[in-house]
Every structure is written in C-alpha cells, then in structure tokens.
Amino acid sequence: MNRNKMITAEEAVYHIRDGWTIGVEGFVGAGTPDDLCLALSDRYIAKGNPKNLMLIHSSGPGDAATRGANRIAHEGMYKRVISGHYGLVPKIGKLALANDFEAYNLPQGILTNFYRAVAGNRPGVFTKVGLGTFADPRISGGKISSKAVEDIVEVVEIGGEEWLFMKSFPVDCVLIRGTTADTRGNITMEREILTVDSLAMAMAAKNSGGTVIVQVERIAN
C-alpha cells in the first residue's frame, strides 16, 4: 500500500504495450494530458512502438493544431480509432481519411457512456441518440475509412422500440490529467476547469484490470 507510484512521463508511457486499447481524456485544453501525449509520441518516433493500438476519445483532446492527441498522430500507430470529435485532432483526422486505420466517428455521449458501462460492468450502451443518422449501422455505423468494416454499433429492439447498442469491451490504459497526487496515486483536481470523463475512464480501466496514467502538476508532501 505504501509503494511509491510516482514516475516520469517517459517511464509511464513505456507501460503501454502493442495492441492495447487506450483512452485519452480531454476537451480542447481541459483535462488533456499533453505531456503524456508528447512522451508517447517520442517513444513511438524513437522505438516504433507501441503499435496496433485502439484509441478512444469521447471529446477532442487537442487544440485543432498540434497539441494533445495531435502529438500521437503517427502512421502505423493505430489499428482502430473511435472518436467523438475529430475536429480538434485534425492530424488524427487526416490519417483517418488517408485510410491509415479503422476509423469510426460516434456521438460524444455514446463514448462518454461507454466508459461508464465498462466501469459498471454493464454489457454496453443503449441509446436512441444517432438513430437514423451516420451512427446508425443501416446508414454507415460511424465508419469513416474503408478499413472500418466491422459494425461496432447495432440496432436492437426493446419493448417494441429501436435502440442503438454499443457493446462494452476492456480498456487497457487511460491517460488523464489531474492537479495534485500523493505517492499512493490518489489524485485531486482543484485546478482543473473540467473533470470531463476522468473518473469514469479511471474506473473503466481498473475494472478491466488495466492501467491508469495521470499527468499532475504537483506532488503532495
């Protein structure tokens, strides 16, 4: 219980393995772990790994230019990306349109609730949001690259009504941002303007037996 959990960003990202499903927190600059994204980018450039990742982000963890998840937009890094907002991560969006990976775009709320479903050990997300739109598998199912062929959302009928359903799956690692940490890994967020999906993401990773990596500003004595 007293094990010191404090490590550098460079050390932290070396815990991420090929083929993992990772979630990156943030909406523009709110909650975006920019230092972790930079460290992960440096690792990929230097070592060529981790690769074949699945990346999930419900909002846009970037500045519509070069920061945040735009730092980890590298050819060959991803097998699949499921995004709720490509507009703030245009470098990832460019790779998606270039068919570099299986690219999906789903409503932000579906992905936000996806983390909660995994955290709560629920089968998935049932929603009416997206019925009859691009998210509906009878139209495109959110697919935005030709490599994306699997339907990750299906239409189900409950009580005579149609719902969209996104199935839960394990989350191996999440990258989030807080303000203060102690050596046991407890985190506070007193200087964060939004907490966004941080708690749900951490709980989803822990419930999956995964890893939670948090970028913080300061260490508590």
HELIX and SHEET records of a PDB file:
HELIX    1   1 ALA A    9  VAL A   13  1                                   5    
HELIX    2   2 ASP A   34  LYS A   47  1                                  14    
HELIX    3   3 ALA A   69  ILE A   72  5                                   4    
HELIX    4   4 PRO A   90  LEU A   97  1                                   8    
HELIX    5   5 GLN A  108  ALA A  119  1                                  12    
HELIX    6   6 SER A  198  ASN A  207  1                                  10    
SHEET    1   A 6 GLU A 102  ASN A 105  0                                        
SHEET    2   A 6 TYR A  78  SER A  83  1                                        
SHEET    3   A 6 LEU A  53  HIS A  57  1                                        
SHEET    4   A 6 THR A  21  VAL A  24  1                                        
SHEET    5   A 6 CYS A 173  ARG A 177  1                                        
SHEET    6   A 6 THR A 211  GLN A 215  1                                        
SHEET    1   B 3 GLY A 124  THR A 127  0                                        
SHEET    2   B 3 GLU A 161  LYS A 167 -1                                        
SHEET    3   B 3 VAL A 153  ILE A 158 -1                                        
SHEET    1   C 3 ILE A 187  THR A 188  0                                        
SHEET    2   C 3 THR A 180  ALA A 181 -1                                        
SHEET    3   C 3 ARG A 218  ILE A 219  1                                        
END                                                                             
